[in-house]
Amino acid sequence: MASYGSPGAWGGASVGSGRPLRPPELARGVAMSRTITIDPVTRIEGHARITLQLDGDGHLVEARFHVLEFRGFETFCQGRPFTEMAAITARICGICPVSHMLTAARTGDKLLAVAIPAAAQKLRRLLNLAQISQSHALSFFHLSSPDLLLGWSCDPARRNLFGLIAAEPELARAGIRLRQFGQQIIERLAGRRIHGAWAVPGGVRSPLSPVDRDAILAGLPEAKATARLALERFKGLLDGPLRAEAQSFGHFPSLFLALVGPGGRWEHLDGGAAAGDGRSGGGLRIRAADGGLVADGLRAEAYASVLAEAVEPWSYLKAPYYRPYGYPGGLYRVGPLARLNVCEAIGTPWADAELIELRQRWGPVVLSSFAYHLARLIEIVACLEAIEALLHDPQLLDPHVRSRAGLNRLEAVGVGEAPRGTLFHHYEVDEQGLIRQLNLLIATGQNNLAMNRTVLQIARAFIPDPVPAGAEIPEELLNRVEAGIRCFDPCLSCSTHAAGSMPLRLELRDAAGGLLAVRERG
């Protein structure tokens, strides 16, 4: 953990060398010094702060995204039966429960060495499509649209969902309804919108009824209309008032990692052979900024040979990197933008047309983190098209949805694409099926290095160089730095496995640890 007065800790009142990091609710006030701290960061899931560090000449040299929540799930899951992991890990977070449930169930399939029924595989895919679409709707409409539509300088008291409802009631209501559509699919399949226990090793607990299928189909036209409205509106902003942000927010070369399906097609549930549905090929793919493939066809079990996890003393959030390139040179990004960068095509007509336009706008490999917003909207389209295709598949209603077997392996790695990026569950069990070791590699953690790079780039664009003594941090800068983090839609409860809400504090410090300026929001 960082200390107040040390490099990278954008202070609070009473900055002093060597003092232990205090909880954000105690780190209030302003003191003259040479660091910038944003604490708390708002409109993201979890609790963190940002510090900007100056060198002796007042030049900005480093940005740190401090995550202050404790990481604990790997420890307290030890000794639990692996058959409970889908239900337990679904409770890591109220935003990503489906992602953990499905990945845990897939890991359980491998421990059983069982081929799940085709209907179960397709139902899992349907559930994950609903999860991605509702989560992306939350990110775009609820969390990011207040910035995009109301402006960076808008009063923070109005720059939120309620302010958006007042200014753009039609768009705000449509976004709420789009998220509701995805949540209702989850509820119809899993019995509840959050913390379900429907996917299990070997398949799922219950089939889909014709009544529920027809109800989902009935909601598709409205959902598609909302996706089209959002795409048109956002692309108009990119061509106008947000042109500069599109080119400067987190625009840097990096690797991109995601699953792909057969032929390099867009994938979201499981790369490679999917038990019971005859699929083959695909796997994990890593693409470089120049478009070259660094790795392709990697199986989930190989993740530890290509990915490593660094630990820094100033954050509970690990910093994964591509092992062959070292730390921090092996920085890579995951999530919707990475999925669109690594795939050859999506496989549905509307989404493929949007993917072509995305690449025409930014190039064959999109480097701007601001493009995560557009990537989410394109993935919503892909999800809606795929949902419709699945609902017309008669096999989806097959009542045979679970295979049963005993424990046949003592170690397995499951992988899937959560809304925020690639998710790994790695379990080691004993002969009774009790968890001995557990590792969860979360998308937000994998974006950690990229988020730090993005914050530094934005701050350099809007902070005077060198920073003068007595400088003040304008609200517009504070919000732009936060918005850079929100491009990644981080979920800190998942990545550190703790509950909490995220405020924001930004501190600016000099090389000696003195606090130059501070700006905070509760």
Buried (B, 14 or more C-beta within 10 A) or exposed (E): EBBBBBBBBBBBEEBEEEBEBBEBEEBBEBBEBBBBBBBBBBBBBBBBBBBBBBBEEBBBBBBBBBBBBEBEBBEEBEEBBBBBBBBBBBBBBBBBBBBBBBBBBBBBBBBBEBBBBBBBBBBBBBBBBBBBBBBBBBBBBBBBBBBBBBEBEBEEEEBBBEBBBEBBEEBBEBBBBBBBBBBBBBBBBBEEBBBBBBBBBBBBBBBBEEEBBEEBEEBBEBBBEBBEBBBEBBBEBBEEEBEEBBEBBBBBEBBBBBBBBBEBBBBBBBBBBBBBBEBEBBBBBBBBBEEEEBBBBBEBBBBBEBBBBBEBEBBBBBBBBBBEEEBEEBBBBBBBBBBBBBBEEBBBEBBBEBBEBBBEBBEEBBBBBBBBBBBBBBBBBBBBBBBBEBBEBEBBBBEEBBBEEEBEEBBBBBBBBBBBBBBBBBBBBEEEBEBEEBBBBBBBBBBBBBBBBBBBBBBBBBBEEBBEEEBEBBBEBBBBBBBBBBBBBBBBBBBBBBBBEBBBBBBBBBBBBBBBBBBBBE
